[in-house]
């Protein structure tokens, strides 16, 4: 089997809530998603997706993904998409860095591998573990009382894990955390995610002020070293996200006792192949994981579900159903949330079929 054509589509994904806000006044109202179709001489097609959280979250942006695919695509023509190690070797040699550009191409190859083998990607990633995957709900940054109302609303819809967007003024963030924890049951999980937004003195104030609450602290400061300083000043369970973007960083953070949980985003590390490597190392080292991506629609959600559902439940801190956050469905067959949980597809590949009337004609093709 050989890759004969790569087609790239662009789709806007408006948010159900209208706006998603986080630290530093950053927000997105419409997400710029890139869908990739890989065709083969065997008549089998694979799909992947990458959708950065705007151009100011990680070093990634929508137009950059498409420009990078134009650079990488010709190097993949003629390659066997089932040979995932070779696919990633070719991409890494042809383009240094730019993990997010490689992610939808790698994802599409996993979809192709599953279809060629007649197996769902969840099986190829290790096998289905447990009946379903528990999801978290991200709570966009607003006034404390509005965020608490959102938490109560989504708890009523079946969620029991929440990721609170903080990283603003310390005094207001303390109010946000207290207001949201107050509407939850003791068994519910509340993660205070600053998305690198605090300086060390603000982070120190916040963790001290909520010392009596059962909460997790996620990625308080911009650099790894700053976050490690806060880690050593609190006994709250600690999550690292933005700083853990490779196996090398995971090993460094493990050696220095920098976290209890990591947030593993598929596109941040370069696709499902590298996400699986990091996931499997976390299983060995004993770290639970939030399994997700930066953002996305139905295709990304299908990939997240496959990665999360093939992870043992005790290591599966949570996962995300991004297709429930947006107003546009780009593919049939994607996992759908039921009472705060979702299941990976049991159909071959990712189990999705993009909707032509939604994704439109390709912006460009490489053949």
Number of C-alpha atoms within 10 A of each C-alpha: 15 16 23 19 19 25 20 22 18 22 18 19 22 17 18 15 11 12 13 21 16 22 20 15 10 14 17 16 17 19 21 22 24 25 26 24 21 27 23 20 13 11 10 15 20 27 28 26 30 33 27 26 24 20 15 11 17 13 14 22 20 20 15 16 23 22 11 16 22 18 15 21 21 15 15 24 19 15 17 19 27 19 13 18 12 14 20 20 10 15 23 16 11 15 16 8 13 19 24 29 30 26 26 30 32 27 30 28 30 29 28 27 26 23 20 18 13 12 18 24 33 29 20 17 19 16 16 23 15 12 12 18 26 25 27 25 24 20 24 20 23 18 12 18 13 16 20 22 15 18 27 16 12 19 21 12 13 16 22 22 24 24 20 28 26 30 28 21 15 20 12 16 24 20 17 23 24 17 18 22 22 12 14 18 10 10 9 15 19 24 23 25 25 24 22 25 22 24 17 16 10 19 29 18 13 23 24 15 16 15 12 9 14 15 20 20 25 30 31 32 25 17 13 19 12 17 26 20 15 21 26 13 13 14 13 20 15 24 25 29 22 21 19 22 22 18 17 11 13 21 16 13 19 16 9 10 12 22 22 18 22 27 23 26 25 29 30 28 25 26 29 28 21 21 24 19 13 21 25 16 15 20 16 9 12 14 19 23 26 21 26 27 26 20 25 26 29 26 32 31 27 30 32 27 29 31 27 33 29 23 26 16 17 11 18 22 22 22 28 27 29 23 26 18 20 20 16 18 17 23 19 13 15 26 25 20 21 14 15 22 21 23 22 28 24 15 16 20 30 35 24 22 15 19 12 10 8 14 19 13 12 14 11 12 15 17 13
